[in-house]
Amino acid sequence: MYETLSHFAQTGGMLYFVAIFVAVLAYALWPRNQKRFDEAAQLPLNDREPGDE
């Protein structure tokens, strides 16, 4: 009984985390989000302080 439940939990957990990984990867690589990530990548290089116009 314990081995069956353990096997099910390990397999289910692995599938769950793989599904989450694929979802995060798809979100990060989705073309619509490219501008947002490009802007975020440039933030450390921006010389302006928040509130400067």
mmCIF entry with sequence, helices, sheets and N, C-alpha, C, O atoms, coordinates in Angstrom:
data_MODEL
# 
_entry.id   MODEL 
# 
_entity.id                         1 
_entity.type                       polymer 
_entity.pdbx_number_of_molecules   1 
# 
_entity_poly.entity_id                      1 
_entity_poly.type                           'polypeptide(L)' 
_entity_poly.nstd_linkage                   no 
_entity_poly.nstd_monomer                   no 
_entity_poly.pdbx_seq_one_letter_code       MYETLSHFAQTGGMLYFVAIFVAVLAYALWPRNQKRFDEAAQLPLNDREPGDE 
_entity_poly.pdbx_seq_one_letter_code_can   MYETLSHFAQTGGMLYFVAIFVAVLAYALWPRNQKRFDEAAQLPLNDREPGDE 
_entity_poly.pdbx_strand_id                 A 
# 
loop_
_entity_poly_seq.entity_id 
_entity_poly_seq.num 
_entity_poly_seq.mon_id 
_entity_poly_seq.hetero 
1 1  MET n 
1 2  TYR n 
1 3  GLU n 
1 4  THR n 
1 5  LEU n 
1 6  SER n 
1 7  HIS n 
1 8  PHE n 
1 9  ALA n 
1 10 GLN n 
1 11 THR n 
1 12 GLY n 
1 13 GLY n 
1 14 MET n 
1 15 LEU n 
1 16 TYR n 
1 17 PHE n 
1 18 VAL n 
1 19 ALA n 
1 20 ILE n 
1 21 PHE n 
1 22 VAL n 
1 23 ALA n 
1 24 VAL n 
1 25 LEU n 
1 26 ALA n 
1 27 TYR n 
1 28 ALA n 
1 29 LEU n 
1 30 TRP n 
1 31 PRO n 
1 32 ARG n 
1 33 ASN n 
1 34 GLN n 
1 35 LYS n 
1 36 ARG n 
1 37 PHE n 
1 38 ASP n 
1 39 GLU n 
1 40 ALA n 
1 41 ALA n 
1 42 GLN n 
1 43 LEU n 
1 44 PRO n 
1 45 LEU n 
1 46 ASN n 
1 47 ASP n 
1 48 ARG n 
1 49 GLU n 
1 50 PRO n 
1 51 GLY n 
1 52 ASP n 
1 53 GLU n 
# 
_struct_asym.id          A 
_struct_asym.entity_id   1 
# 
loop_
_struct_conf.conf_type_id 
_struct_conf.id 
_struct_conf.pdbx_PDB_helix_id 
_struct_conf.beg_label_comp_id 
_struct_conf.beg_label_asym_id 
_struct_conf.beg_label_seq_id 
_struct_conf.pdbx_beg_PDB_ins_code 
_struct_conf.end_label_comp_id 
_struct_conf.end_label_asym_id 
_struct_conf.end_label_seq_id 
_struct_conf.pdbx_end_PDB_ins_code 
_struct_conf.beg_auth_comp_id 
_struct_conf.beg_auth_asym_id 
_struct_conf.beg_auth_seq_id 
_struct_conf.end_auth_comp_id 
_struct_conf.end_auth_asym_id 
_struct_conf.end_auth_seq_id 
_struct_conf.pdbx_PDB_helix_class 
_struct_conf.details 
_struct_conf.pdbx_PDB_helix_length 
HELX_P HELX_P1 AA1 TYR A 2  ? LEU A 29 ? TYR A 2  LEU A 29 1 ? 28 
HELX_P HELX_P2 AA2 PRO A 31 ? ASN A 33 ? PRO A 31 ASN A 33 5 ? 3  
HELX_P HELX_P3 AA3 GLN A 34 ? GLN A 42 ? GLN A 34 GLN A 42 1 ? 9  
HELX_P HELX_P4 AA4 LEU A 43 ? LEU A 45 ? LEU A 43 LEU A 45 5 ? 3  
# 
_struct_conf_type.id          HELX_P 
_struct_conf_type.criteria    ? 
_struct_conf_type.reference   ? 
# 
loop_
_atom_site.group_PDB 
_atom_site.id 
_atom_site.type_symbol 
_atom_site.label_atom_id 
_atom_site.label_alt_id 
_atom_site.label_comp_id 
_atom_site.label_asym_id 
_atom_site.label_entity_id 
_atom_site.label_seq_id 
_atom_site.pdbx_PDB_ins_code 
_atom_site.Cartn_x 
_atom_site.Cartn_y 
_atom_site.Cartn_z 
_atom_site.occupancy 
_atom_site.B_iso_or_equiv 
_atom_site.pdbx_formal_charge 
_atom_site.auth_seq_id 
_atom_site.auth_comp_id 
_atom_site.auth_asym_id 
_atom_site.auth_atom_id 
_atom_site.pdbx_PDB_model_num 
ATOM 1   N N  . MET A 1 1  ? 0.827  -1.193 0.000   1.00 0.00 ? 1  MET A N  1 
ATOM 2   C CA . MET A 1 1  ? 0.000  0.000  0.000   1.00 0.00 ? 1  MET A CA 1 
ATOM 3   C C  . MET A 1 1  ? 0.878  1.267  0.000   1.00 0.00 ? 1  MET A C  1 
ATOM 4   O O  . MET A 1 1  ? 0.656  2.179  -0.796  1.00 0.00 ? 1  MET A O  1 
ATOM 5   N N  . TYR A 1 2  ? 1.868  1.314  0.891   1.00 0.00 ? 2  TYR A N  1 
ATOM 6   C CA . TYR A 1 2  ? 2.729  2.491  0.981   1.00 0.00 ? 2  TYR A CA 1 
ATOM 7   C C  . TYR A 1 2  ? 3.509  2.696  -0.316  1.00 0.00 ? 2  TYR A C  1 
ATOM 8   O O  . TYR A 1 2  ? 3.638  3.822  -0.796  1.00 0.00 ? 2  TYR A O  1 
ATOM 9   N N  . GLU A 1 3  ? 4.025  1.612  -0.877  1.00 0.00 ? 3  GLU A N  1 
ATOM 10  C CA . GLU A 1 3  ? 4.813  1.731  -2.109  1.00 0.00 ? 3  GLU A CA 1 
ATOM 11  C C  . GLU A 1 3  ? 3.950  2.232  -3.259  1.00 0.00 ? 3  GLU A C  1 
ATOM 12  O O  . GLU A 1 3  ? 4.414  3.041  -4.062  1.00 0.00 ? 3  GLU A O  1 
ATOM 13  N N  . THR A 1 4  ? 2.723  1.777  -3.356  1.00 0.00 ? 4  THR A N  1 
ATOM 14  C CA . THR A 1 4  ? 1.816  2.224  -4.414  1.00 0.00 ? 4  THR A CA 1 
ATOM 15  C C  . THR A 1 4  ? 1.504  3.704  -4.253  1.00 0.00 ? 4  THR A C  1 
ATOM 16  O O  . THR A 1 4  ? 1.534  4.457  -5.226  1.00 0.00 ? 4  THR A O  1 
ATOM 17  N N  . LEU A 1 5  ? 1.208  4.115  -3.044  1.00 0.00 ? 5  LEU A N  1 
ATOM 18  C CA . LEU A 1 5  ? 0.903  5.526  -2.782  1.00 0.00 ? 5  LEU A CA 1 
ATOM 19  C C  . LEU A 1 5  ? 2.133  6.398  -3.011  1.00 0.00 ? 5  LEU A C  1 
ATOM 20  O O  . LEU A 1 5  ? 2.024  7.499  -3.550  1.00 0.00 ? 5  LEU A O  1 
ATOM 21  N N  . SER A 1 6  ? 3.287  5.912  -2.609  1.00 0.00 ? 6  SER A N  1 
ATOM 22  C CA . SER A 1 6  ? 4.526  6.653  -2.808  1.00 0.00 ? 6  SER A CA 1 
ATOM 23  C C  . SER A 1 6  ? 4.826  6.817  -4.292  1.00 0.00 ? 6  SER A C  1 
ATOM 24  O O  . SER A 1 6  ? 5.205  7.900  -4.740  1.00 0.00 ? 6  SER A O  1 
ATOM 25  N N  . HIS A 1 7  ? 4.658  5.753  -5.042  1.00 0.00 ? 7  HIS A N  1 
ATOM 26  C CA . HIS A 1 7  ? 4.902  5.813  -6.492  1.00 0.00 ? 7  HIS A CA 1 
ATOM 27  C C  . HIS A 1 7  ? 3.945  6.800  -7.160  1.00 0.00 ? 7  HIS A C  1 
ATOM 28  O O  . HIS A 1 7  ? 4.358  7.583  -8.015  1.00 0.00 ? 7  HIS A O  1 
ATOM 29  N N  . PHE A 1 8  ? 2.679  6.764  -6.776  1.00 0.00 ? 8  PHE A N  1 
ATOM 30  C CA . PHE A 1 8  ? 1.687  7.681  -7.333  1.00 0.00 ? 8  PHE A CA 1 
ATOM 31  C C  . PHE A 1 8  ? 2.035  9.126  -6.998  1.00 0.00 ? 8  PHE A C  1 
ATOM 32  O O  . PHE A 1 8  ? 1.933  10.004 -7.854  1.00 0.00 ? 8  PHE A O  1 
ATOM 33  N N  . ALA A 1 9  ? 2.448  9.379  -5.746  1.00 0.00 ? 9  ALA A N  1 
ATOM 34  C CA . ALA A 1 9  ? 2.781  10.743 -5.337  1.00 0.00 ? 9  ALA A CA 1 
ATOM 35  C C  . ALA A 1 9  ? 4.014  11.253 -6.079  1.00 0.00 ? 9  ALA A C  1 
ATOM 36  O O  . ALA A 1 9  ? 4.050  12.414 -6.485  1.00 0.00 ? 9  ALA A O  1 
ATOM 37  N N  . GLN A 1 10 ? 5.013  10.411 -6.259  1.00 0.00 ? 10 GLN A N  1 
ATOM 38  C CA . GLN A 1 10 ? 6.222  10.826 -6.968  1.00 0.00 ? 10 GLN A CA 1 
ATOM 39  C C  . GLN A 1 10 ? 5.921  11.114 -8.431  1.00 0.00 ? 10 GLN A C  1 
ATOM 40  O O  . GLN A 1 10 ? 6.378  12.121 -8.971  1.00 0.00 ? 10 GLN A O  1 
ATOM 41  N N  . THR A 1 11 ? 5.162  10.247 -9.070  1.00 0.00 ? 11 THR A N  1 
ATOM 42  C CA . THR A 1 11 ? 4.826  10.445 -10.480 1.00 0.00 ? 11 THR A CA 1 
ATOM 43  C C  . THR A 1 11 ? 3.930  11.663 -10.656 1.00 0.00 ? 11 THR A C  1 
ATOM 44  O O  . THR A 1 11 ? 4.148  12.472 -11.558 1.00 0.00 ? 11 THR A O  1 
ATOM 45  N N  . GLY A 1 12 ? 2.930  11.794 -9.805  1.00 0.00 ? 12 GLY A N  1 
ATOM 46  C CA . GLY A 1 12 ? 2.030  12.943 -9.881  1.00 0.00 ? 12 GLY A CA 1 
ATOM 47  C C  . GLY A 1 12 ? 2.753  14.246 -9.627  1.00 0.00 ? 12 GLY A C  1 
ATOM 48  O O  . GLY A 1 12 ? 2.502  15.238 -10.310 1.00 0.00 ? 12 GLY A O  1 
ATOM 49  N N  . GLY A 1 13 ? 3.647  14.258 -8.655  1.00 0.00 ? 13 GLY A N  1 
ATOM 50  C CA . GLY A 1 13 ? 4.412  15.457 -8.357  1.00 0.00 ? 13 GLY A CA 1 
ATOM 51  C C  . GLY A 1 13 ? 5.315  15.848 -9.506  1.00 0.00 ? 13 GLY A C  1 
ATOM 52  O O  . GLY A 1 13 ? 5.436  17.027 -9.838  1.00 0.00 ? 13 GLY A O  1 
ATOM 53  N N  . MET A 1 14 ? 5.951  14.858 -10.116 1.00 0.00 ? 14 MET A N  1 
ATOM 54  C CA . MET A 1 14 ? 6.824  15.148 -11.250 1.00 0.00 ? 14 MET A CA 1 
ATOM 55  C C  . MET A 1 14 ? 6.015  15.733 -12.410 1.00 0.00 ? 14 MET A C  1 
ATOM 56  O O  . MET A 1 14 ? 6.440  16.710 -13.028 1.00 0.00 ? 14 MET A O  1 
ATOM 57  N N  . LEU A 1 15 ? 4.875  15.155 -12.707 1.00 0.00 ? 15 LEU A N  1 
ATOM 58  C CA . LEU A 1 15 ? 4.035  15.669 -13.791 1.00 0.00 ? 15 LEU A CA 1 
ATOM 59  C C  . LEU A 1 15 ? 3.537  17.079 -13.480 1.00 0.00 ? 15 LEU A C  1 
ATOM 60  O O  . LEU A 1 15 ? 3.451  17.923 -14.372 1.00 0.00 ? 15 LEU A O  1 
ATOM 61  N N  . TYR A 1 16 ? 3.211  17.327 -12.221 1.00 0.00 ? 16 TYR A N  1 
ATOM 62  C CA . TYR A 1 16 ? 2.757  18.648 -11.798 1.00 0.00 ? 16 TYR A CA 1 
ATOM 63  C C  . TYR A 1 16 ? 3.847  19.693 -12.020 1.00 0.00 ? 16 TYR A C  1 
ATOM 64  O O  . TYR A 1 16 ? 3.580  20.756 -12.581 1.00 0.00 ? 16 TYR A O  1 
ATOM 65  N N  . PHE A 1 17 ? 5.061  19.405 -11.589 1.00 0.00 ? 17 PHE A N  1 
ATOM 66  C CA . PHE A 1 17 ? 6.149  20.364 -11.733 1.00 0.00 ? 17 PHE A CA 1 
ATOM 67  C C  . PHE A 1 17 ? 6.577  20.534 -13.187 1.00 0.00 ? 17 PHE A C  1 
ATOM 68  O O  . PHE A 1 17 ? 6.975  21.629 -13.582 1.00 0.00 ? 17 PHE A O  1 
ATOM 69  N N  . VAL A 1 18 ? 6.503  19.482 -13.983 1.00 0.00 ? 18 VAL A N  1 
ATOM 70  C CA . VAL A 1 18 ? 6.804  19.608 -15.409 1.00 0.00 ? 18 VAL A CA 1 
ATOM 71  C C  . VAL A 1 18 ? 5.764  20.505 -16.067 1.00 0.00 ? 18 VAL A C  1 
ATOM 72  O O  . VAL A 1 18 ? 6.107  21.343 -16.901 1.00 0.00 ? 18 VAL A O  1 
ATOM 73  N N  . ALA A 1 19 ? 4.502  20.337 -15.702 1.00 0.00 ? 19 ALA A N  1 
ATOM 74  C CA . ALA A 1 19 ? 3.446  21.183 -16.266 1.00 0.00 ? 19 ALA A CA 1 
ATOM 75  C C  . ALA A 1 19 ? 3.647  22.645 -15.883 1.00 0.00 ? 19 ALA A C  1 
ATOM 76  O O  . ALA A 1 19 ? 3.467  23.531 -16.719 1.00 0.00 ? 19 ALA A O  1 
ATOM 77  N N  . ILE A 1 20 ? 4.017  22.907 -14.640 1.00 0.00 ? 20 ILE A N  1 
ATOM 78  C CA . ILE A 1 20 ? 4.266  24.284 -14.212 1.00 0.00 ? 20 ILE A CA 1 
ATOM 79  C C  . ILE A 1 20 ? 5.471  24.855 -14.956 1.00 0.00 ? 20 ILE A C  1 
ATOM 80  O O  . ILE A 1 20 ? 5.445  26.011 -15.378 1.00 0.00 ? 20 ILE A O  1 
ATOM 81  N N  . PHE A 1 21 ? 6.531  24.052 -15.120 1.00 0.00 ? 21 PHE A N  1 
ATOM 82  C CA . PHE A 1 21 ? 7.715  24.513 -15.835 1.00 0.00 ? 21 PHE A CA 1 
ATOM 83  C C  . PHE A 1 21 ? 7.366  24.874 -17.275 1.00 0.00 ? 21 PHE A C  1 
ATOM 84  O O  . PHE A 1 21 ? 7.807  25.907 -17.778 1.00 0.00 ? 21 PHE A O  1 
ATOM 85  N N  . VAL A 1 22 ? 6.582  24.038 -17.939 1.00 0.00 ? 22 VAL A N  1 
ATOM 86  C CA . VAL A 1 22 ? 6.195  24.315 -19.323 1.00 0.00 ? 22 VAL A CA 1 
ATOM 87  C C  . VAL A 1 22 ? 5.344  25.576 -19.390 1.00 0.00 ? 22 VAL A C  1 
ATOM 88  O O  . VAL A 1 22 ? 5.497  26.366 -20.322 1.00 0.00 ? 22 VAL A O  1 
ATOM 89  N N  . ALA A 1 23 ? 4.457  25.783 -18.431 1.00 0.00 ? 23 ALA A N  1 
ATOM 90  C CA . ALA A 1 23 ? 3.619  26.980 -18.423 1.00 0.00 ? 23 ALA A CA 1 
ATOM 91  C C  . ALA A 1 23 ? 4.459  28.246 -18.231 1.00 0.00 ? 23 ALA A C  1 
ATOM 92  O O  . ALA A 1 23 ? 4.232  29.245 -18.913 1.00 0.00 ? 23 ALA A O  1 
ATOM 93  N N  . VAL A 1 24 ? 5.420  28.212 -17.318 1.00 0.00 ? 24 VAL A N  1 
ATOM 94  C CA . VAL A 1 24 ? 6.283  29.378 -17.086 1.00 0.00 ? 24 VAL A CA 1 
ATOM 95  C C  . VAL A 1 24 ? 7.152  29.635 -18.312 1.00 0.00 ? 24 VAL A C  1 
ATOM 96  O O  . VAL A 1 24 ? 7.348  30.785 -18.706 1.00 0.00 ? 24 VAL A O  1 
ATOM 97  N N  . LEU A 1 25 ? 7.667  28.583 -18.908 1.00 0.00 ? 25 LEU A N  1 
ATOM 98  C CA . LEU A 1 25 ? 8.489  28.731 -20.107 1.00 0.00 ? 25 LEU A CA 1 
ATOM 99  C C  . LEU A 1 25 ? 7.674  29.319 -21.259 1.00 0.00 ? 25 LEU A C  1 
ATOM 100 O O  . LEU A 1 25 ? 8.156  30.195 -21.977 1.00 0.00 ? 25 LEU A O  1 
ATOM 101 N N  . ALA A 1 26 ? 6.447  28.842 -21.436 1.00 0.00 ? 26 ALA A N  1 
ATOM 102 C CA . ALA A 1 26 ? 5.588  29.378 -22.493 1.00 0.00 ? 26 ALA A CA 1 
ATOM 103 C C  . ALA A 1 26 ? 5.281  30.852 -22.233 1.00 0.00 ? 26 ALA A C  1 
ATOM 104 O O  . ALA A 1 26 ? 5.272  31.653 -23.169 1.00 0.00 ? 26 ALA A O  1 
ATOM 105 N N  . TYR A 1 27 ? 5.030  31.219 -20.983 1.00 0.00 ? 27 TYR A N  1 
ATOM 106 C CA . TYR A 1 27 ? 4.764  32.621 -20.648 1.00 0.00 ? 27 TYR A CA 1 
ATOM 107 C C  . TYR A 1 27 ? 5.980  33.496 -20.957 1.00 0.00 ? 27 TYR A C  1 
ATOM 108 O O  . TYR A 1 27 ? 5.845  34.592 -21.502 1.00 0.00 ? 27 TYR A O  1 
ATOM 109 N N  . ALA A 1 28 ? 7.156  33.002 -20.607 1.00 0.00 ? 28 ALA A N  1 
ATOM 110 C CA . ALA A 1 28 ? 8.365  33.798 -20.816 1.00 0.00 ? 28 ALA A CA 1 
ATOM 111 C C  . ALA A 1 28 ? 8.702  33.944 -22.293 1.00 0.00 ? 28 ALA A C  1 
ATOM 112 O O  . ALA A 1 28 ? 9.262  34.965 -22.693 1.00 0.00 ? 28 ALA A O  1 
ATOM 113 N N  . LEU A 1 29 ? 8.380  32.966 -23.100 1.00 0.00 ? 29 LEU A N  1 
ATOM 114 C CA . LEU A 1 29 ? 8.746  32.993 -24.517 1.00 0.00 ? 29 LEU A CA 1 
ATOM 115 C C  . LEU A 1 29 ? 7.600  33.439 -25.430 1.00 0.00 ? 29 LEU A C  1 
ATOM 116 O O  . LEU A 1 29 ? 7.771  33.505 -26.647 1.00 0.00 ? 29 LEU A O  1 
ATOM 117 N N  . TRP A 1 30 ? 6.445  33.744 -24.858 1.00 0.00 ? 30 TRP A N  1 
ATOM 118 C CA . TRP A 1 30 ? 5.295  34.159 -25.664 1.00 0.00 ? 30 TRP A CA 1 
ATOM 119 C C  . TRP A 1 30 ? 5.621  35.502 -26.328 1.00 0.00 ? 30 TRP A C  1 
ATOM 120 O O  . TRP A 1 30 ? 6.060  36.426 -25.643 1.00 0.00 ? 30 TRP A O  1 
ATOM 121 N N  . PRO A 1 31 ? 5.418  35.630 -27.631 1.00 0.00 ? 31 PRO A N  1 
ATOM 122 C CA . PRO A 1 31 ? 5.799  36.862 -28.343 1.00 0.00 ? 31 PRO A CA 1 
ATOM 123 C C  . PRO A 1 31 ? 5.157  38.129 -27.772 1.00 0.00 ? 31 PRO A C  1 
ATOM 124 O O  . PRO A 1 31 ? 5.774  39.193 -27.811 1.00 0.00 ? 31 PRO A O  1 
ATOM 125 N N  . ARG A 1 32 ? 3.962  38.040 -27.254 1.00 0.00 ? 32 ARG A N  1 
ATOM 126 C CA . ARG A 1 32 ? 3.275  39.214 -26.720 1.00 0.00 ? 32 ARG A CA 1 
ATOM 127 C C  . ARG A 1 32 ? 4.010  39.795 -25.511 1.00 0.00 ? 32 ARG A C  1 
ATOM 128 O O  . ARG A 1 32 ? 3.892  40.992 -25.249 1.00 0.00 ? 32 ARG A O  1 
ATOM 129 N N  . ASN A 1 33 ? 4.767  38.978 -24.765 1.00 0.00 ? 33 ASN A N  1 
ATOM 130 C CA . ASN A 1 33 ? 5.457  39.432 -23.561 1.00 0.00 ? 33 ASN A CA 1 
ATOM 131 C C  . ASN A 1 33 ? 6.875  39.914 -23.836 1.00 0.00 ? 33 ASN A C  1 
ATOM 132 O O  . ASN A 1 33 ? 7.566  40.329 -22.905 1.00 0.00 ? 33 ASN A O  1 
ATOM 133 N N  . GLN A 1 34 ? 7.320  39.873 -25.065 1.00 0.00 ? 34 GLN A N  1 
ATOM 134 C CA . GLN A 1 34 ? 8.705  40.212 -25.376 1.00 0.00 ? 34 GLN A CA 1 
ATOM 135 C C  . GLN A 1 34 ? 9.036  41.657 -25.006 1.00 0.00 ? 34 GLN A C  1 
ATOM 136 O O  . GLN A 1 34 ? 10.097 41.916 -24.436 1.00 0.00 ? 34 GLN A O  1 
ATOM 137 N N  . LYS A 1 35 ? 8.151  42.598 -25.318 1.00 0.00 ? 35 LYS A N  1 
ATOM 138 C CA . LYS A 1 35 ? 8.423  44.001 -25.021 1.00 0.00 ? 35 LYS A CA 1 
ATOM 139 C C  . LYS A 1 35 ? 8.584  44.217 -23.520 1.00 0.00 ? 35 LYS A C  1 
ATOM 140 O O  . LYS A 1 35 ? 9.485  44.938 -23.091 1.00 0.00 ? 35 LYS A O  1 
ATOM 141 N N  . ARG A 1 36 ? 7.719  43.599 -22.719 1.00 0.00 ? 36 ARG A N  1 
ATOM 142 C CA . ARG A 1 36 ? 7.781  43.740 -21.269 1.00 0.00 ? 36 ARG A CA 1 
ATOM 143 C C  . ARG A 1 36 ? 9.115  43.230 -20.726 1.00 0.00 ? 36 ARG A C  1 
ATOM 144 O O  . ARG A 1 36 ? 9.721  43.874 -19.869 1.00 0.00 ? 36 ARG A O  1 
ATOM 145 N N  . PHE A 1 37 ? 9.571  42.084 -21.216 1.00 0.00 ? 37 PHE A N  1 
ATOM 146 C CA . PHE A 1 37 ? 10.828 41.530 -20.729 1.00 0.00 ? 37 PHE A CA 1 
ATOM 147 C C  . PHE A 1 37 ? 12.025 42.310 -21.255 1.00 0.00 ? 37 PHE A C  1 
ATOM 148 O O  . PHE A 1 37 ? 13.030 42.438 -20.556 1.00 0.00 ? 37 PHE A O  1 
ATOM 149 N N  . ASP A 1 38 ? 11.936 42.827 -22.461 1.00 0.00 ? 38 ASP A N  1 
ATOM 150 C CA . ASP A 1 38 ? 13.026 43.660 -22.983 1.00 0.00 ? 38 ASP A CA 1 
ATOM 151 C C  . ASP A 1 38 ? 13.175 44.943 -22.160 1.00 0.00 ? 38 ASP A C  1 
ATOM 152 O O  . ASP A 1 38 ? 14.290 45.363 -21.852 1.00 0.00 ? 38 ASP A O  1 
ATOM 153 N N  . GLU A 1 39 ? 12.055 45.555 -21.809 1.00 0.00 ? 39 GLU A N  1 
ATOM 154 C CA . GLU A 1 39 ? 12.104 46.763 -20.978 1.00 0.00 ? 39 GLU A CA 1 
ATOM 155 C C  . GLU A 1 39 ? 12.669 46.445 -19.593 1.00 0.00 ? 39 GLU A C  1 
ATOM 156 O O  . GLU A 1 39 ? 13.463 47.217 -19.056 1.00 0.00 ? 39 GLU A O  1 
ATOM 157 N N  . ALA A 1 40 ? 12.272 45.330 -19.022 1.00 0.00 ? 40 ALA A N  1 
ATOM 158 C CA . ALA A 1 40 ? 12.777 44.948 -17.699 1.00 0.00 ? 40 ALA A CA 1 
ATOM 159 C C  . ALA A 1 40 ? 14.276 44.651 -17.753 1.00 0.00 ? 40 ALA A C  1 
ATOM 160 O O  . ALA A 1 40 ? 14.993 44.913 -16.787 1.00 0.00 ? 40 ALA A O  1 
ATOM 161 N N  . ALA A 1 41 ? 14.748 44.115 -18.859 1.00 0.00 ? 41 ALA A N  1 
ATOM 162 C CA . ALA A 1 41 ? 16.172 43.813 -18.998 1.00 0.00 ? 41 ALA A CA 1 
ATOM 163 C C  . ALA A 1 41 ? 17.007 45.088 -19.071 1.00 0.00 ? 41 ALA A C  1 
ATOM 164 O O  . ALA A 1 41 ? 18.182 45.080 -18.701 1.00 0.00 ? 41 ALA A O  1 
ATOM 165 N N  . GLN A 1 42 ? 16.416 46.179 -19.542 1.00 0.00 ? 42 GLN A N  1 
ATOM 166 C CA . GLN A 1 42 ? 17.147 47.435 -19.678 1.00 0.00 ? 42 GLN A CA 1 
ATOM 167 C C  . GLN A 1 42 ? 17.093 48.300 -18.418 1.00 0.00 ? 42 GLN A C  1 
ATOM 168 O O  . GLN A 1 42 ? 17.810 49.297 -18.340 1.00 0.00 ? 42 GLN A O  1 
ATOM 169 N N  . LEU A 1 43 ? 16.277 47.956 -17.446 1.00 0.00 ? 43 LEU A N  1 
ATOM 170 C CA . LEU A 1 43 ? 16.128 48.777 -16.245 1.00 0.00 ? 43 LEU A CA 1 
ATOM 171 C C  . LEU A 1 43 ? 17.447 49.012 -15.507 1.00 0.00 ? 43 LEU A C  1 
ATOM 172 O O  . LEU A 1 43 ? 17.691 50.144 -15.092 1.00 0.00 ? 43 LEU A O  1 
ATOM 173 N N  . PRO A 1 44 ? 18.307 48.015 -15.320 1.00 0.00 ? 44 PRO A N  1 
ATOM 174 C CA . PRO A 1 44 ? 19.557 48.296 -14.606 1.00 0.00 ? 44 PRO A CA 1 
ATOM 175 C C  . PRO A 1 44 ? 20.488 49.245 -15.368 1.00 0.00 ? 44 PRO A C  1 
ATOM 176 O O  . PRO A 1 44 ? 21.371 49.855 -14.765 1.00 0.00 ? 44 PRO A O  1 
ATOM 177 N N  . LEU A 1 45 ? 20.302 49.374 -16.659 1.00 0.00 ? 45 LEU A N  1 
ATOM 178 C CA . LEU A 1 45 ? 21.154 50.231 -17.472 1.00 0.00 ? 45 LEU A CA 1 
ATOM 179 C C  . LEU A 1 45 ? 20.614 51.653 -17.604 1.00 0.00 ? 45 LEU A C  1 
ATOM 180 O O  . LEU A 1 45 ? 21.281 52.528 -18.157 1.00 0.00 ? 45 LEU A O  1 
ATOM 181 N N  . ASN A 1 46 ? 19.435 51.873 -17.105 1.00 0.00 ? 46 ASN A N  1 
ATOM 182 C CA . ASN A 1 46 ? 18.772 53.175 -17.215 1.00 0.00 ? 46 ASN A CA 1 
ATOM 183 C C  . ASN A 1 46 ? 19.380 54.140 -16.197 1.00 0.00 ? 46 ASN A C  1 
ATOM 184 O O  . ASN A 1 46 ? 19.456 53.826 -15.009 1.00 0.00 ? 46 ASN A O  1 
ATOM 185 N N  . ASP A 1 47 ? 19.814 55.315 -16.665 1.00 0.00 ? 47 ASP A N  1 
ATOM 186 C CA . ASP A 1 47 ? 20.444 56.303 -15.794 1.00 0.00 ? 47 ASP A CA 1 
ATOM 187 C C  . ASP A 1 47 ? 19.441 57.161 -15.030 1.00 0.00 ? 47 ASP A C  1 
ATOM 188 O O  . ASP A 1 47 ? 19.787 57.781 -14.024 1.00 0.00 ? 47 ASP A O  1 
ATOM 189 N N  . ARG A 1 48 ? 18.225 57.193 -15.498 1.00 0.00 ? 48 ARG A N  1 
ATOM 190 C CA . ARG A 1 48 ? 17.233 58.066 -14.856 1.00 0.00 ? 48 ARG A CA 1 
ATOM 191 C C  . ARG A 1 48 ? 16.752 57.443 -13.554 1.00 0.00 ? 48 ARG A C  1 
ATOM 192 O O  . ARG A 1 48 ? 16.653 56.223 -13.419 1.00 0.00 ? 48 ARG A O  1 
ATOM 193 N N  . GLU A 1 49 ? 16.458 58.317 -12.603 1.00 0.00 ? 49 GLU A N  1 
ATOM 194 C CA . GLU A 1 49 ? 15.896 57.896 -11.325 1.00 0.00 ? 49 GLU A CA 1 
ATOM 195 C C  . GLU A 1 49 ? 14.375 57.874 -11.447 1.00 0.00 ? 49 GLU A C  1 
ATOM 196 O O  . GLU A 1 49 ? 13.821 58.590 -12.281 1.00 0.00 ? 49 GLU A O  1 
ATOM 197 N N  . PRO A 1 50 ? 13.702 57.086 -10.652 1.00 0.00 ? 50 PRO A N  1 
ATOM 198 C CA . PRO A 1 50 ? 12.239 57.115 -10.675 1.00 0.00 ? 50 PRO A CA 1 
ATOM 199 C C  . PRO A 1 50 ? 11.732 58.515 -10.332 1.00 0.00 ? 50 PRO A C  1 
ATOM 200 O O  . PRO A 1 50 ? 12.195 59.123 -9.367  1.00 0.00 ? 50 PRO A O  1 
ATOM 201 N N  . GLY A 1 51 ? 10.803 59.019 -11.099 1.00 0.00 ? 51 GLY A N  1 
ATOM 202 C CA . GLY A 1 51 ? 10.265 60.360 -10.905 1.00 0.00 ? 51 GLY A CA 1 
ATOM 203 C C  . GLY A 1 51 ? 10.899 61.408 -11.778 1.00 0.00 ? 51 GLY A C  1 
ATOM 204 O O  . GLY A 1 51 ? 10.349 62.500 -11.916 1.00 0.00 ? 51 GLY A O  1 
ATOM 205 N N  . ASP A 1 52 ? 12.054 61.114 -12.381 1.00 0.00 ? 52 ASP A N  1 
ATOM 206 C CA . ASP A 1 52 ? 12.676 62.040 -13.327 1.00 0.00 ? 52 ASP A CA 1 
ATOM 207 C C  . ASP A 1 52 ? 11.897 62.025 -14.628 1.00 0.00 ? 52 ASP A C  1 
ATOM 208 O O  . ASP A 1 52 ? 11.457 60.976 -15.097 1.00 0.00 ? 52 ASP A O  1 
ATOM 209 N N  . GLU A 1 53 ? 11.737 63.196 -15.194 1.00 0.00 ? 53 GLU A N  1 
ATOM 210 C CA . GLU A 1 53 ? 11.017 63.269 -16.478 1.00 0.00 ? 53 GLU A CA 1 
ATOM 211 C C  . GLU A 1 53 ? 11.976 63.640 -17.575 1.00 0.00 ? 53 GLU A C  1 
ATOM 212 O O  . GLU A 1 53 ? 11.575 63.755 -18.733 1.00 0.00 ? 53 GLU A O  1 
# 
